[in-house]
Amino acid sequence: MGSAHPTVSIVVTWFVKTPDKNVPILTKMSTAIITAVLDISVVWSILAVTQKGRYYPLDDTLCPRMNQSSLTMTDCSHIPSPCYVLEEQKLVDNLELIDSVQQRAGVTIILALKGFAMFSVFPLIKKYLVGTTASSLWEAQLAREEFGGELHVYAPVYPEHEFDLILQGATHISFNSLSQWQRFRERSLAAGVSPGLRINLEYSPVEHDIYNPASPLSRLGIRAEVLTEKWGDRLPPGIEGLHCHNLCENNSYALETTLQQIEARFGRYLAQVHWLNLGGGHLMTSMGYDVEHLVRVLQDFKTRHPHLKIYLEPGSAIAWQTGFLRATVLDVVKTAGPTIAMLDVSFTAHMPDCLEMPYKPKIRGARDPQPGEPTYRMGGTTCLAGDFMGMGDYCLTKPLHIGDTIVFEDMMHYTMVKTSMFNGVPHPAIGIIRLSGDFELVKTFGYLNYKNRLS
Ligand SMILES: Cc1ncc(COP(=O)(O)O)c(C=O)c1O
């Protein structure tokens, strides 16, 4: 058994990196040597069990993309808890797919910062996407500083004192109402930024009201009848583009219907603009998404409107399934019903969409319980009564103990951009499992991050 054997590498790495200062170094070394000549897999299993909860398991349930044959493999014991962990390879996979869509369909896809703004990976994203879309001054500033390229801005309303700063570096700006356009028209035109209007299609397949921009009383976008009543068949002079956003985690068939609605309600205006922004909500990187249909739908639309430059601005699709939130069990509380796992993360502070949507996040290695099975309920670390996963409990393969790791899947989009420090709970660190398999800790947060938000 050579030293390049993957399991040997795991064990040796574990011994060298173990932070337990109480184990004498000689004991560690001799154990390592004995370990190397025994059946390493069996020894590792025993160690993993006896060290349960003290060290994070070095197995592929936590680091699925670890290169098992490499000596420089990730040492997951160096992932702190809690921590958002992006897996770079998965982001590359998404970007490759998104790039192939934009190449084949002849459209331009930009990153919506509201969904994913982890700027440490912007250099990678820039290899595929020409720009970003921002929904506020600070997102625009981040885009300018860290991304560059095209910068599209849309906010439901622009504060007077921020507007000139927002325009700096912006290439496109969309207005939510005719009055906002009137107010900022001259300044936009003087700055040379391409102006557009956000339209409301009065159609959306989104079932959750909180994510439905086209509900009857929605404040987002201009309805066709409002535009026609004020401007007839001509768009206000100076307008160069139209922007709509009515999807959320939807498929290409919803986009097809969306395009039909655009043509039906706003078709007379299409010849008067240069660009059309189809917003976000196109979940093209998710399993089962009909990418070929998406390409066809976009190509057909372009054939009907060849003069239009088409933009899509997804957030979720870019970071979909690209990483996890690593958490730890701090206490295990028995109840008459499910056993509660008290975690070092919070649903309200770190995974707010779970409560807002609401939805039940996947936990690696867990499944939905069958009737009568022992179940665990995941409890957050704040004192909010509702800070627990109320959408369903989990069945785990083995009993949970204090110190065990819980891995919440798909926690890259709409998490870091939405977190709070409610209750003064520590913000999860942020790290990346690089293409090499090495883990890089890119940011940690401390007390001052909390204090500086208060006065
Ligand atoms: C105007 C606009 N554009 C783009 C997006 C990004 O959407 P998603 O992350 O669902 O792709 C949103 C999300 O709310 C949005 O409101």
The ligand as a Tripos MOL2 file, in Angstrom:
@<TRIPOS>MOLECULE
LIG
   16    16     1     0     0
SMALL
NO_CHARGES

@<TRIPOS>ATOM
      1 C1        -35.7370   42.7070  -11.3510 C.3       1 LIG1
      2 C2        -35.1170   41.3960  -10.9960 C.ar      1 LIG1
      3 N1        -34.1720   40.8870  -11.8090 N.ar      1 LIG1
      4 C3        -33.5690   39.7070  -11.5430 C.ar      1 LIG1
      5 C4        -33.9020   38.9850  -10.4120 C.ar      1 LIG1
      6 C5        -33.1860   37.6890  -10.1550 C.3       1 LIG1
      7 O1        -34.0880   36.6380  -10.1060 O.3       1 LIG1
      8 P1        -33.6090   35.1260   -9.8500 P.3       1 LIG1
      9 O2        -32.5990   35.1770   -8.7780 O.co2     1 LIG1
     10 O3        -34.8560   34.4340   -9.4240 O.co2     1 LIG1
     11 O4        -33.0620   34.6220  -11.1260 O.co2     1 LIG1
     12 C6        -34.8870   39.4740   -9.5480 C.ar      1 LIG1
     13 C7        -35.2740   38.7400   -8.3530 C.2       1 LIG1
     14 O5        -36.0870   39.1050   -7.5750 O.2       1 LIG1
     15 C8        -35.5040   40.7180   -9.8510 C.ar      1 LIG1
     16 O6        -36.4340   41.2420   -9.0430 O.3       1 LIG1
@<TRIPOS>BOND
     1     1     2 1
     2     2     3 ar
     3     2    15 ar
     4     3     4 ar
     5     4     5 ar
     6     5     6 1
     7     5    12 ar
     8     6     7 1
     9     7     8 1
    10     8     9 2
    11     8    10 1
    12     8    11 1
    13    12    13 1
    14    12    15 ar
    15    13    14 2
    16    15    16 1
@<TRIPOS>SUBSTRUCTURE
     1 LIG1         1 GROUP 0 **** ****
